[in-house]
Amino acid sequence: MNIGDFRRIALSLEGAEESSHMGAADFRVGKRIFATLAHGKLGYGNLMLDPEQQAAFVQELPDVFLPVHGGWGRNGATHIRLANADEEVLRGALQAAWKLRLAKNAKVAKPSAQKSPKESANAPAKSPRFTPKTRRK
């Protein structure tokens, strides 16, 4: 597989759009990234998986998948070696990242339970993007 195949398959997923982040092509659903070509020149596509998915992919096909270096990788960002992947593997990996992003988008879109003005005033301020799962270890 190559960059063109990655792009073709990513864009075939329902609602997927190509955009750009930091000068590299990315693929989004609901305006949120599920895959990128940030390391395309090195022969990698990047998938935004969760750590459990990443571990399963790497364990099953270590010649195809490897964690992205650093904190992004510890949080599930995963390289796919395009030259070592066939279409079935690439499509399955992109679908996994896409489905995860759809699920995360759905959680964010759900309206939270309404609090009384008194409860809201006394509640500590929270960042809408912070969850304990995103804390660095």
KOLMAR-763551 format. One line per 3 residues: number of its first residue (from 1); for each residue x, y, z of N, C-alpha, C. Coordinates in Angstrom, 2 decimals, decimal comma, m for minus. Atoms other than C-alpha are relative to their C-alpha. Example, Ala and Ser with C-alpha at 12.3 -4.5 7.8 and 13.67 -1.06 7.14 Angstrom:
BEGIN
1) 0,89/m1,19/0,00/12,30/m4,50/7,80/0,90/1,20/0,00; m0,82/m1,19/m0,06/13,67/m1,06/7,14/m0,77/1,09/0,73
END
This chain:
BEGIN
1) 0,85/m1,18/0,00/0,00/0,00/0,00/0,90/1,24/0,00; m0,76/m1,25/0,05/1,06/3,62/m0,40/m0,88/1,16/0,48; 0,74/m1,17/m0,46/m0,04/7,17/0,46/m1,31/0,17/m0,76
4) 1,22/m0,10/0,78/m2,55/7,20/m2,38/m1,07/m0,97/0,45; 0,95/0,99/m0,50/m4,16/4,01/m1,08/m0,56/0,42/1,35; 0,43/m0,48/m1,32/m4,28/5,42/2,45/m1,06/1,08/m0,18
7) 0,92/m1,12/0,26/m5,98/8,59/1,17/m1,33/m0,53/m0,57; 1,20/0,54/0,65/m8,44/6,66/m1,04/m0,90/m0,72/0,99; 0,79/0,78/m0,97/m9,53/4,31/1,73/m0,55/0,91/1,09
10) 0,46/m0,91/m1,06/m9,72/7,04/4,40/m1,20/0,81/m0,49; 1,07/m0,83/0,53/m11,91/9,19/2,16/m1,24/m0,79/m0,41; 1,16/0,83/0,34/m14,18/6,24/1,34/m0,91/m0,22/1,22
13) 0,79/0,20/m1,22/m15,39/6,15/4,97/m1,03/1,12/0,12; 1,11/m0,96/m0,03/m18,72/7,86/5,52/0,32/1,24/0,83; m0,21/m1,27/m0,69/m18,37/11,52/6,44/1,44/0,44/0,09
16) m1,43/m0,35/m0,08/m14,57/11,52/6,09/0,33/1,15/m0,94; m0,46/m1,13/0,79/m12,94/14,70/4,85/1,50/0,13/0,18; m1,43/m0,27/m0,11/m9,33/15,56/4,09/0,20/1,46/0,37
19) m0,36/m1,35/m0,41/m7,84/18,60/5,77/1,52/0,01/0,18; m1,44/m0,11/m0,22/m4,39/19,70/6,91/0,25/0,49/1,41; m0,41/m0,40/m1,34/m2,70/20,03/10,28/1,53/0,04/0,02
22) m1,46/m0,16/m0,08/0,84/21,38/10,72/0,66/m0,38/m1,33; m0,56/0,26/1,32/1,39/21,04/6,97/m0,12/m1,41/m0,51; 0,16/1,39/0,43/0,42/17,38/6,77/m1,48/m0,30/m0,21
25) 1,38/0,41/0,26/m2,72/15,80/5,35/m0,55/m0,74/1,21; 0,68/0,78/m1,03/m5,20/14,59/7,92/m1,40/m0,33/m0,49; 1,32/0,48/0,38/m8,53/12,83/7,73/m0,88/0,10/1,22
28) 0,88/m0,33/m1,11/m11,45/13,89/9,86/m1,41/m0,51/m0,25; 1,43/0,24/0,03/m14,97/12,90/10,67/m0,57/0,85/1,13; 0,53/m0,92/m1,00/m17,11/15,44/12,48/1,01/1,05/0,41
31) m1,04/m1,01/m0,20/m14,20/17,89/12,16/1,08/m0,41/1,00; m1,02/0,50/m0,92/m12,02/15,69/14,40/0,86/m1,05/m0,72; m0,96/0,85/0,71/m8,91/13,81/13,24/m0,10/m1,47/0,45
34) m0,10/1,43/m0,30/m8,91/10,00/13,00/1,24/m0,62/m0,63; m1,21/0,53/0,66/m5,83/9,53/10,76/0,75/1,16/m0,65; m0,81/m1,03/0,66/m2,96/11,54/9,27/1,06/m0,65/m0,89
37) m1,17/0,39/0,79/m0,15/11,35/6,77/1,21/0,85/0,43; m1,07/m0,84/m0,52/2,20/13,35/9,01/1,38/m0,60/m0,24; m1,27/0,68/0,25/4,93/10,75/8,43/m0,03/m0,76/m1,32
40) 0,14/0,65/1,30/3,98/9,84/4,87/1,31/m0,12/m0,75; m1,29/0,04/0,71/7,45/10,71/3,54/0,89/m1,14/0,51; m0,75/1,12/m0,56/8,80/7,98/5,83/m0,69/m1,34/m0,28
43) 0,72/1,22/0,35/6,25/5,48/4,48/m1,04/m0,42/1,02; 0,98/0,31/m1,04/3,89/5,65/7,46/m1,28/0,80/m0,19; 1,24/m0,69/m0,28/0,26/6,52/7,91/m0,15/m0,01/1,51
46) 0,23/m0,06/m1,45/m0,88/7,48/11,41/m1,47/m0,20/0,29; 1,36/0,32/m0,41/m3,99/6,18/13,13/m0,20/0,45/1,44; 0,31/m0,43/m1,36/m5,63/7,69/16,20/m0,85/m1,10/0,65
49) 0,64/1,11/m0,68/m6,44/4,55/18,17/0,01/0,26/1,50; m0,19/m0,09/m1,44/m6,83/4,02/21,89/1,12/m0,99/0,37; m1,15/0,86/m0,35/m3,99/2,29/23,80/m0,30/m1,50/m0,10
52) 0,34/1,43/0,07/m5,86/m1,04/23,95/m0,02/m0,49/m1,45; 0,01/0,37/1,42/m6,48/m1,10/20,20/1,43/m0,06/m0,53; m1,38/m0,06/0,46/m2,89/m0,08/19,57/0,75/m1,27/0,41
55) m0,70/1,19/m0,50/m1,57/m2,93/21,74/m0,41/m1,25/m0,79; 0,48/1,16/0,76/m3,75/m5,47/19,89/0,56/0,00/m1,42; m0,52/m0,08/1,37/m2,68/m4,23/16,44/1,50/m0,32/m0,03
58) m1,45/0,21/m0,04/1,02/m4,16/17,37/0,32/m1,45/0,31; m0,26/1,40/m0,36/0,85/m7,62/18,96/m0,31/m0,93/m1,17; 0,39/0,88/1,10/m0,94/m9,15/15,98/0,89/0,15/m1,23
61) m0,80/m0,24/1,20/1,13/m7,51/13,21/1,13/1,00/0,30; m1,07/m0,92/m0,38/4,36/m6,02/14,63/0,83/0,52/m1,17; m0,72/m0,49/1,17/5,87/m5,69/11,15/m0,79/1,07/m0,75
64) 0,86/m0,99/0,65/2,94/m3,44/10,12/m0,27/1,20/0,92; 0,39/m1,05/m0,93/2,07/m1,43/13,25/1,07/0,25/1,05; m0,87/m0,36/m1,12/4,18/0,45/15,80/m0,51/1,30/0,60
67) 0,45/m1,23/m0,65/3,40/3,15/18,36/0,78/1,21/m0,52; m0,68/m1,26/0,29/4,17/6,76/17,43/0,88/0,31/1,21; m0,95/m0,30/m1,07/7,13/7,97/19,49/m0,60/1,01/1,00
70) 0,35/m0,98/m1,03/6,48/9,79/22,78/m1,43/m0,10/0,52; 1,30/m0,06/m0,64/3,27/10,87/24,45/m1,16/m0,33/m0,91; 1,07/0,33/0,94/1,14/10,63/21,33/m0,15/m1,52/m0,11
73) 0,03/1,45/0,10/2,08/6,97/21,05/m0,54/m0,65/1,27; 0,52/0,55/m1,25/1,40/6,30/24,73/m1,51/0,17/0,10; 1,45/m0,21/0,00/m2,11/7,66/24,13/m0,71/m0,70/m1,15
76) 0,63/0,82/1,02/m2,73/5,34/21,18/0,33/0,34/m1,45; m0,36/m0,34/1,38/m1,37/7,15/18,10/0,94/m1,08/m0,53; m0,67/1,19/0,53/m0,08/4,36/15,87/0,41/0,20/m1,45
79) m0,47/0,01/1,38/2,06/4,21/12,74/m0,46/m1,31/m0,66; 0,18/1,19/0,82/1,10/1,80/9,98/1,03/0,09/m1,12; m1,00/0,05/1,07/3,96/0,82/7,67/m0,73/m0,38/m1,28
82) 0,85/0,20/1,17/2,19/1,22/4,36/0,52/m1,10/m0,92; m0,57/1,00/0,90/4,59/m0,95/2,35/m0,24/m1,43/0,50; 0,19/1,33/m0,58/3,95/m3,87/4,74/m1,47/m0,38/0,16
85) 1,43/0,25/m0,19/0,15/m3,57/4,80/m0,66/m0,38/m1,32; 0,83/0,26/1,17/m2,32/m5,08/2,38/m1,29/0,81/0,15; 1,21/m0,83/m0,03/m5,66/m3,46/1,54/m0,93/m0,37/1,15
88) 0,89/0,44/m1,08/m7,63/m5,54/4,04/0,47/0,54/1,35; m0,55/m0,49/m1,26/m5,32/m4,59/6,91/m0,13/1,52/0,10; 0,09/m1,46/0,00/m5,17/m0,91/5,95/m1,45/0,45/0,18
91) 1,42/m0,37/m0,13/m8,95/m0,69/5,53/m0,50/m0,28/1,42; 0,44/0,34/m1,36/m9,55/m2,44/8,85/0,55/0,96/1,04; m0,62/m0,92/m0,95/m7,12/m0,18/10,69/m0,63/1,39/m0,10
94) 0,65/m1,31/0,18/m8,60/3,00/9,19/m1,43/m0,03/0,53; 1,36/0,10/m0,52/m12,11/1,78/10,01/m0,01/0,01/1,52; m0,07/0,01/m1,47/m11,07/1,14/13,63/0,19/1,42/0,53
97) m0,25/m1,38/m0,42/m9,71/4,70/13,97/m1,23/0,87/m0,26; 1,20/m0,75/0,37/m12,78/6,14/12,20/m1,14/m0,28/0,98; 1,07/0,37/m0,94/m15,23/4,20/14,43/0,26/0,57/1,39
100) m0,34/m0,56/m1,30/m13,37/5,30/17,56/m0,30/1,50/0,03; 0,27/m1,44/0,06/m13,58/8,95/16,46/m1,50/0,26/m0,01; 1,45/m0,15/0,00/m17,31/8,56/15,70/m0,57/m0,17/1,42
103) 0,48/0,25/m1,36/m17,86/7,13/19,19/0,35/1,17/0,92; m0,39/m1,15/m0,83/m15,89/9,97/20,81/m0,83/1,23/m0,36; 0,82/m1,13/0,42/m17,79/12,53/18,74/m1,41/m0,10/0,59
106) 1,35/0,20/m0,52/m21,11/11,02/19,88/m0,05/0,32/1,50; m0,03/m0,30/m1,45/m20,09/11,27/23,56/0,02/1,49/0,24; m0,11/m1,45/m0,15/m19,18/14,94/23,17/m1,31/0,67/m0,38
109) 1,22/m0,61/0,51/m22,42/15,69/21,30/m1,20/m0,19/0,93; 1,13/0,24/m0,89/m24,70/14,28/24,02/m0,13/1,16/0,98; 0,17/m1,10/m0,97/m26,21/17,09/26,10/0,16/m0,54/1,41
112) m0,20/0,42/m1,38/m25,16/16,89/29,73/m1,27/0,28/0,80; 1,15/m0,22/m0,86/m27,71/16,71/32,49/m0,02/1,45/0,46; 0,14/m1,40/m0,39/m29,05/20,14/33,34/0,19/0,13/1,51
115) m0,20/m0,30/m1,42/m27,83/21,53/36,69/m0,73/1,28/0,33; 0,61/m1,24/m0,43/m29,55/24,15/38,68/1,04/1,10/m0,02; m0,98/m1,10/m0,01/m27,94/27,63/38,56/0,88/m0,02/1,24
118) m0,78/0,05/m1,24/m26,83/27,16/42,19/1,10/m1,07/m0,11; m0,99/1,07/0,17/m25,10/23,84/41,39/1,09/0,42/m0,97; m0,98/m0,44/1,00/m23,41/25,35/38,33/0,94/1,03/0,56
121) m0,83/m1,06/m0,57/m22,15/28,36/40,27/1,02/m0,55/0,99; m0,89/0,56/m1,01/m20,60/26,18/42,97/0,95/m1,06/m0,55; m0,83/1,06/0,59/m19,08/23,62/40,61/1,34/0,57/m0,44
124) m1,31/m0,47/0,48/m15,35/23,90/39,90/0,02/0,04/m1,52; m0,12/m0,11/1,46/m14,46/24,97/36,38/0,72/m1,22/m0,53; m0,62/1,18/0,62/m13,61/22,03/34,14/0,29/0,30/m1,45
127) m0,30/m0,10/1,41/m11,90/21,95/30,81/m0,87/m1,01/m0,73; 0,88/0,95/0,69/m14,34/20,37/28,33/0,76/m1,13/m0,68; m0,76/1,04/0,70/m11,52/18,35/26,74/0,77/m0,89/0,97
130) m0,78/0,78/m0,94/m9,94/17,02/29,93/m0,82/m1,13/0,58; 0,57/1,13/m0,72/m10,73/13,58/31,23/1,17/m0,70/0,68; m1,10/0,70/m0,67/m8,72/11,46/33,66/0,78/m0,91/m0,93
133) m0,65/0,89/0,94/m7,94/9,15/30,74/1,12/0,70/m0,78; m0,98/m0,72/0,80/m5,92/11,91/29,05/1,18/0,50/0,83; m1,13/m0,41/m0,83/m3,61/12,56/32,00/1,26/m0,70/m0,43
136) m1,29/0,62/0,33/0,03/11,97/31,29/0,47/m0,81/1,18; m0,49/0,88/m1,06/1,66/9,18/33,22/1,46/0,26/0,24
END
